[in-house]
Amino acid sequence: MDGTVLVADDDRTIRTVLTQALTRAGCKVHATASLMTLMRWVEEGKGDLVISDVVMPDGNGLEALPRIAHERPGLPVIVISAQNTIMTAIQAAEADAFDYLPKPFDLPDLMKRAARALEQKRKAQITPKIVETRTEGTDLPLVGRTAAMQALYRLVARVMNADLPVLILGESGTGKSLIARAIHDFSDRRTLPFVVAQAADLQGADGPSSLLAKARGGSLVFDEVGDYDDETQGRIVRMLDALPDPAPRIMATTQVDLSSLMEAGKFRQDLFYRLGGVTLAVPALRERVEDIPLLADHFLTRAERDGLGTRRFSGDALALVRAYAWPGNVRQLENTVRRLVVTSSEEEITRAEVEFVLGNQPAIEPLRSGGEGEKLSASIARHLRRYFDLHGGNLPAPGLYDRILREMEAPLIEIALDATGGNQAKCADLLGINRNTLRKKITDLDIQVTRRRKLM
């Protein structure tokens, strides 16, 4: 088999088994426990095949199928589910899934189906990394009236057709990929390919030449280049020193500070200066609070256009949306708005509905206002009381104790890891738990370990 497979399942064992089997079969694999991450990969043009569970911590895989089809027509999706009912199979068929397998599935059978899906994709000659270009007037979600965003837009306009490499900095979810797309789609290269490269695409003797052949003088973007190892960085340097004519426009995105990595000896100096012709910094959402209502309204309009329904925020609901810290930035805001559109029972979205959705976010952050000086126990009690009140006269679903503890435990460990600079020994001491216990919790809670929070 040949191709890139996106695997989404909240069962770590299944992700591991599928990753190993598909890799041995010759595929590249990206695996996640988050539907939000899967949809981001799909929207970014990654993957030749999706293998997804139905029930995920942050959404339903079946409900995501129409959106996948809209974003990436022709991308095959194999649905796997422990909900072994005929309705699940019917829903998968109605949503035009390529195939459906109930759990527990037979691995050789799944591999055969995956091979057929990839072969069908290849015959259709759809190359996912070459993203269809957009024309002027296309509705890009680059919304912002704040001084920071207006300054960014002006700089983007100035470098649009400049023959210089572009380095785009910003936290995850801020819209770095959208900036790269905008630069390409509104430049003189708009009719040429737009290619997004991962570290895996540079492996092998023909990796760099294959990427250049796909780009064909268009735009070539190195995604999250700060995560590339030294060997891959060296391949890029050699590639950039021998670009063909016409050469593609080179761009790179990163959510880590490359200069700090370079000073620490983890990023090549020669590559840093080759990529940094122009540096664009995309502000985090918390740094442009005034844009939040504009973005929320934009996503409501988009959801209505997508047929999800017509909704509007009540005044106090919008105030709460504006006050939230949004650790996942614009991407988290968009997914939250779409979820509210689908789950709200009335046309007007209430504050209580917003509180419920925000209280179930994967990474809970404090609100920027309200509760100052309040004891932690009182704050927790207040949120739990609201949670019970949302159910009216009914009780929440069983298993509340473990569910609440898990939601509190994950952000506590993440914040403690940040505070100790990723040193797990210090973090374990700070929390008052054994280091092996901390390691197990990081694994069980599926806490993503970044370069800042690295296994020691």
Disulfide bonds with the S-S distance in Angstrom:
none
